[in-house]
């Protein structure tokens, strides 16, 4: 295990890598339920690692057709969900959080016999009690820190995406061995995995998505773009400055070298501007609103509201909100610029 220390030298975490995991999935059959980003990415990695894996899907759907294209064979490695659960020792549930409770109740729970292991890649429905697993099964989690297609890409490069692992219920006494073996099979132990809890994973994950990674950065870029446009600057220029450079140049530098390392690789003027104006924009009141978002997550309010909206409207309200973002000038201009820059790539 590799220790992670704070500035005072105190060990605050330990990452496990390949050499730290000696367990395997030998003799275990794994059923991956779902074939969207994580389902497809993870199942193909397990298959290529020699794991005895099957895919459980609704027969005749778009995911079923894609699974056929990827070489999964009906009746042997591709089955309807109840049959896959019956055949498996480990059931990895990789469908949307909103759909999981209904699918679990109808197609998984009746076949989830004692001694099996139920695995998630997000703690949402266990922590917020959308699913209550029986006491005689293991409940664990492997949460890659990246989308499923990136999990697959990194695996194919001979590396992997780091992951969080957790055990919520260890009925068999071997849940930790199995979940670590699963992490190794998809390449996650090459960069490293961190042991955590369902609670900490889901609350920190939702927080990061909402205030930083997905929500916060999108709104920040929109505001920056609008500020330049309202001051009379060319829309294409504004796109390159606040969107293109952030995602294509600055974020990759920070990803590889950290924030300090990124600033060390830009101009001196950029560095000075960052330390002067960054705190002016991201002020203490922004942090206070972040805390409000975290409270909503920790209390279960966000999860309750989201599930209630889904039950009443499905994805209609969410799609309407996304359509508003799609119509923003930043998106319209950016799409045209990307297509001109990369005419041979499939860009949006």
C-alpha positions as CSV (number, residue, x, y, z in Angstrom):
1,X,0.0,0.0,0.0
2,X,1.2,3.5,-0.9
3,X,0.7,6.1,1.8
4,X,-0.7,9.6,1.0
5,X,0.5,12.2,3.5
6,X,-0.7,15.7,4.4
7,X,1.8,18.7,4.5
8,X,2.7,17.7,8.0
9,X,3.7,14.2,7.1
10,X,0.6,12.5,8.6
11,X,-0.7,9.5,6.6
12,X,-4.3,10.4,5.6
13,X,-4.9,7.6,3.0
14,X,-3.4,4.5,1.5
15,X,-3.7,3.5,-2.2
16,X,-3.7,-0.2,-3.1
17,X,-2.1,-1.2,-6.4
18,X,-1.6,-4.4,-8.4
19,X,0.9,-5.9,-6.1
20,X,-1.3,-5.3,-3.0
21,X,-4.2,-7.5,-4.5
22,X,-3.6,-11.2,-4.5
23,X,-7.3,-12.4,-4.6
24,X,-9.0,-13.4,-7.8
25,X,-12.4,-14.1,-9.3
26,X,-11.5,-17.7,-10.2
27,X,-14.6,-19.9,-9.9
28,X,-17.0,-16.9,-9.8
29,X,-19.5,-16.0,-12.5
30,X,-20.1,-12.2,-12.8
31,X,-23.3,-10.8,-14.2
32,X,-23.2,-7.2,-15.4
33,X,-26.6,-5.7,-15.5
34,X,-26.9,-2.8,-17.9
35,X,-24.9,-1.9,-21.1
36,X,-24.7,1.9,-21.1
37,X,-21.3,3.7,-20.5
38,X,-20.2,1.8,-17.3
39,X,-21.9,-1.4,-18.2
40,X,-20.3,-1.7,-21.6
41,X,-16.9,-0.4,-20.5
42,X,-16.6,-2.6,-17.4
43,X,-18.0,-5.8,-18.9
44,X,-15.6,-5.7,-21.9
45,X,-12.7,-5.2,-19.5
46,X,-13.8,-8.1,-17.3
47,X,-14.1,-10.3,-20.4
48,X,-10.7,-9.4,-21.7
49,X,-9.2,-10.1,-18.2
50,X,-10.5,-13.7,-18.4
51,X,-13.3,-13.3,-15.9
52,X,-16.3,-15.5,-16.4
53,X,-18.8,-12.7,-17.2
54,X,-22.3,-12.5,-18.6
55,X,-24.4,-9.5,-19.5
56,X,-28.0,-9.2,-18.3
57,X,-30.3,-6.9,-20.4
58,X,-33.9,-6.4,-21.5
59,X,-34.2,-8.6,-24.7
60,X,-34.7,-6.7,-27.9
61,X,-33.7,-3.2,-26.7
62,X,-30.9,-1.0,-28.1
63,X,-28.5,-2.2,-25.5
64,X,-29.2,-5.8,-26.4
65,X,-28.4,-5.1,-30.1
66,X,-25.1,-3.3,-29.1
67,X,-24.1,-6.2,-26.9
68,X,-24.6,-8.6,-29.9
69,X,-22.4,-6.4,-31.9
70,X,-19.7,-6.7,-29.2
71,X,-19.8,-10.5,-29.4
72,X,-21.9,-11.4,-26.4
73,X,-23.8,-14.6,-27.2
74,X,-27.5,-15.1,-26.4
75,X,-28.1,-17.9,-24.0
76,X,-24.5,-18.2,-22.9
77,X,-23.0,-14.7,-22.2
78,X,-26.0,-12.6,-22.9
79,X,-29.3,-13.2,-21.0
80,X,-32.4,-11.4,-19.8
81,X,-31.8,-10.0,-16.3
82,X,-33.5,-12.6,-14.1
83,X,-31.7,-15.4,-15.9
84,X,-28.3,-13.6,-15.5
85,X,-28.9,-13.1,-11.8
86,X,-29.8,-16.8,-11.3
87,X,-26.6,-17.9,-13.1
88,X,-24.2,-15.5,-11.4
89,X,-22.3,-15.5,-8.1
90,X,-21.7,-11.7,-8.4
91,X,-24.3,-9.3,-9.7
92,X,-23.0,-5.8,-10.8
93,X,-25.8,-3.4,-11.2
94,X,-24.9,-0.7,-13.7
95,X,-28.1,1.0,-14.8
96,X,-29.3,4.5,-14.0
97,X,-29.8,5.4,-10.4
98,X,-33.4,6.3,-11.1
99,X,-34.2,2.9,-12.7
100,X,-32.4,0.7,-10.2
101,X,-35.1,0.3,-7.5
102,X,-37.7,-0.9,-9.9
103,X,-35.4,-3.2,-11.8
104,X,-34.0,-4.5,-8.6
105,X,-37.5,-5.3,-7.2
106,X,-38.8,-6.9,-10.3
107,X,-35.8,-8.7,-11.9
108,X,-33.0,-9.0,-9.4
109,X,-34.4,-9.5,-5.8
110,X,-36.4,-12.7,-6.6
111,X,-33.2,-14.4,-7.9
112,X,-30.8,-13.0,-5.4
113,X,-30.2,-16.0,-3.2
114,X,-28.0,-16.4,-0.1
115,X,-24.3,-16.2,-0.7
116,X,-24.4,-14.1,-3.8
117,X,-22.7,-10.7,-4.0
118,X,-24.5,-7.5,-5.1
119,X,-22.2,-4.8,-6.4
120,X,-22.7,-1.1,-7.4
121,X,-20.5,1.5,-9.0
122,X,-22.3,4.3,-7.1
123,X,-23.6,4.3,-3.5
124,X,-26.8,6.2,-4.3
125,X,-29.5,3.6,-3.8
126,X,-27.9,1.8,-0.9
127,X,-27.1,4.9,1.0
128,X,-30.4,6.7,0.3
129,X,-32.3,3.4,0.9
130,X,-33.8,3.0,-2.6
131,X,-32.7,-0.6,-2.4
132,X,-32.5,-2.8,0.8
133,X,-30.5,-5.9,0.1
134,X,-31.1,-9.1,2.1
135,X,-28.8,-9.8,5.0
136,X,-27.4,-13.0,3.6
137,X,-25.8,-11.4,0.5
138,X,-22.6,-9.4,0.2
139,X,-23.1,-5.7,-0.8
140,X,-20.0,-3.9,-2.2
141,X,-19.0,-1.2,-4.6
142,X,-16.4,-0.4,-7.2
143,X,-16.7,3.2,-8.3
144,X,-14.2,4.1,-11.2
145,X,-13.3,7.8,-11.1
146,X,-14.2,8.3,-14.8
147,X,-16.9,7.4,-17.3
148,X,-17.2,3.9,-18.6
149,X,-15.8,4.7,-22.0
150,X,-12.7,6.1,-20.3
151,X,-12.4,3.0,-18.2
152,X,-12.3,1.0,-21.4
153,X,-9.9,3.3,-23.1
154,X,-7.4,3.2,-20.3
155,X,-7.7,-0.5,-20.0
156,X,-6.9,-0.9,-23.7
157,X,-3.8,1.2,-23.2
158,X,-2.6,-1.2,-20.5
159,X,-3.4,1.1,-17.6
160,X,-6.7,1.9,-15.8
161,X,-8.9,4.5,-14.1
162,X,-8.5,4.8,-10.3
163,X,-11.5,3.7,-8.3
164,X,-13.1,3.8,-4.9
165,X,-14.0,0.5,-3.3
166,X,-16.3,-0.2,-0.4
167,X,-18.1,-3.0,1.4
168,X,-21.5,-2.2,2.9
169,X,-22.3,-5.8,4.0
170,X,-19.9,-8.7,4.3
171,X,-22.1,-11.7,4.8
172,X,-19.6,-14.2,3.4
173,X,-16.5,-12.8,5.0
174,X,-14.8,-12.6,1.6
175,X,-16.4,-9.4,0.2
176,X,-13.2,-7.4,0.4
177,X,-11.2,-10.0,-1.5
178,X,-13.8,-10.2,-4.3
179,X,-14.3,-6.4,-4.7
180,X,-10.5,-5.9,-4.8
181,X,-10.2,-8.6,-7.4
182,X,-12.9,-6.9,-9.5
183,X,-10.9,-3.6,-9.3
184,X,-7.8,-5.4,-10.5
185,X,-9.6,-7.0,-13.4
186,X,-10.7,-3.6,-14.9
187,X,-7.2,-2.1,-14.4
188,X,-8.1,0.2,-11.5
189,X,-5.3,-1.1,-9.3
190,X,-2.7,0.1,-11.8
191,X,-3.2,3.8,-10.8
192,X,-4.6,2.8,-7.4
193,X,-7.8,2.2,-5.5
194,X,-8.9,3.7,-2.2
195,X,-11.1,2.0,0.4
196,X,-14.1,4.1,1.5
197,X,-17.8,3.8,2.5
198,X,-21.0,4.0,0.5
199,X,-21.9,7.2,2.4
200,X,-18.6,9.0,1.7
201,X,-18.5,7.9,-2.0
202,X,-22.0,9.0,-2.9
203,X,-22.0,12.3,-1.0
204,X,-18.6,13.4,-2.2
205,X,-19.4,12.3,-5.8
206,X,-22.7,14.2,-5.9
207,X,-21.0,17.2,-4.5
208,X,-18.2,17.2,-7.0
209,X,-20.6,16.7,-9.9
210,X,-22.9,19.5,-8.8
211,X,-20.6,22.4,-7.7
212,X,-17.5,21.7,-9.7
213,X,-17.1,19.1,-12.3
214,X,-20.4,19.3,-14.2
215,X,-22.5,22.1,-12.7
216,X,-20.1,24.6,-11.4
217,X,-17.7,24.6,-14.3
218,X,-20.5,24.8,-16.9
219,X,-22.1,27.9,-15.2
220,X,-18.7,29.5,-14.8
221,X,-17.8,29.1,-18.5
222,X,-21.3,30.4,-19.5
223,X,-20.9,33.5,-17.3
224,X,-17.3,34.2,-18.6
225,X,-18.6,33.8,-22.2
226,X,-21.5,36.1,-21.7
227,X,-19.3,38.7,-20.0
228,X,-17.1,38.9,-23.1
229,X,-20.0,38.9,-25.5
230,X,-21.8,41.7,-23.6
231,X,-18.6,43.7,-23.8
232,X,-18.6,43.4,-27.6
233,X,-16.0,40.7,-28.2
234,X,-16.3,38.3,-31.1
235,X,-18.3,35.1,-30.2
236,X,-15.7,32.7,-31.8
237,X,-12.9,34.5,-29.9
238,X,-14.8,34.3,-26.7
239,X,-15.4,30.5,-27.2
240,X,-11.7,29.9,-27.7
241,X,-10.7,31.9,-24.7
242,X,-13.2,30.6,-22.0
243,X,-14.2,27.1,-23.3
244,X,-11.7,25.6,-25.7
245,X,-8.6,26.5,-23.7
246,X,-10.1,25.4,-20.4
247,X,-11.1,21.9,-21.5
248,X,-8.5,21.3,-24.2
249,X,-5.4,22.8,-22.7
250,X,-5.6,23.9,-19.0
251,X,-7.6,21.0,-17.6
252,X,-5.2,18.4,-19.1
253,X,-2.3,20.3,-17.5
254,X,-4.0,20.4,-14.1
255,X,-4.9,16.7,-14.5
256,X,-1.3,15.7,-15.0
257,X,0.5,18.2,-12.9
258,X,-2.0,19.6,-10.3
259,X,-3.1,23.2,-10.0
260,X,0.3,24.5,-9.0
261,X,2.0,22.5,-11.7
262,X,-0.5,23.9,-14.3
263,X,0.2,27.5,-13.2
264,X,4.0,26.7,-13.4
265,X,3.5,25.9,-17.1
266,X,1.6,29.0,-18.2
267,X,2.9,32.5,-18.7
268,X,4.0,34.7,-15.8
269,X,1.2,37.1,-16.7
270,X,-1.4,34.2,-16.6
271,X,0.0,33.2,-13.2
272,X,-0.4,36.7,-11.8
273,X,-3.8,37.1,-13.2
274,X,-4.8,33.8,-11.6
275,X,-3.8,34.7,-8.1
276,X,-5.2,38.2,-8.3
277,X,-8.6,37.5,-10.0
278,X,-9.4,33.9,-9.1
279,X,-10.2,34.8,-5.5
280,X,-12.2,37.8,-6.7
281,X,-14.5,35.5,-8.7
282,X,-14.6,32.5,-6.4
283,X,-15.3,34.3,-3.2
284,X,-16.3,33.2,0.2
285,X,-20.0,33.5,-0.6
286,X,-19.5,30.9,-3.4
287,X,-18.1,28.5,-0.8
288,X,-21.1,29.2,1.4
289,X,-23.4,28.2,-1.5
290,X,-21.3,25.1,-2.0
291,X,-21.9,24.2,1.6
292,X,-25.7,24.6,1.1
293,X,-25.5,22.1,-1.8
294,X,-23.6,19.7,0.4
295,X,-26.2,19.9,3.1
296,X,-28.9,19.1,0.6
297,X,-26.9,16.0,-0.5
298,X,-26.1,14.9,3.1
299,X,-29.7,15.3,4.3
300,X,-31.0,13.2,1.3
301,X,-33.0,16.2,0.0
302,X,-31.4,16.1,-3.4
303,X,-31.9,12.4,-3.8
304,X,-35.5,12.6,-2.6
305,X,-36.3,15.5,-4.9
306,X,-34.6,13.8,-7.9
307,X,-36.4,10.5,-7.4
308,X,-39.8,12.3,-6.9
309,X,-39.3,14.3,-10.1
310,X,-38.4,11.1,-12.0
311,X,-41.5,9.3,-10.8
312,X,-43.7,12.2,-11.8
313,X,-42.1,13.4,-15.1
314,X,-39.5,10.7,-16.1
315,X,-36.7,12.6,-17.7
316,X,-38.9,15.2,-19.4
317,X,-38.1,18.0,-17.0
318,X,-34.3,17.3,-17.0
319,X,-34.3,17.1,-20.8
320,X,-36.1,20.5,-21.0
321,X,-33.4,22.0,-18.8
322,X,-30.7,20.5,-20.9
323,X,-32.4,21.8,-24.1
324,X,-32.1,25.3,-22.7
325,X,-28.3,24.8,-22.2
326,X,-28.1,23.4,-25.8
327,X,-29.7,26.5,-27.2
328,X,-27.2,28.9,-25.5
329,X,-25.0,30.9,-27.9
330,X,-21.9,29.3,-26.4
331,X,-23.1,25.8,-27.5
332,X,-24.2,27.0,-30.9
333,X,-21.0,28.8,-31.7
334,X,-18.8,26.1,-30.1
335,X,-20.3,23.3,-32.1
336,X,-19.5,25.2,-35.4
337,X,-16.0,26.0,-34.3
338,X,-15.3,22.3,-33.3
339,X,-16.6,21.0,-36.6
340,X,-14.3,23.4,-38.5
341,X,-11.3,22.5,-36.4
342,X,-11.8,18.8,-36.5
343,X,-13.8,18.0,-39.7
344,X,-12.9,14.3,-39.7
345,X,-13.9,13.7,-36.1
346,X,-17.3,12.9,-34.8
347,X,-17.8,16.1,-32.7
348,X,-20.9,17.8,-31.4
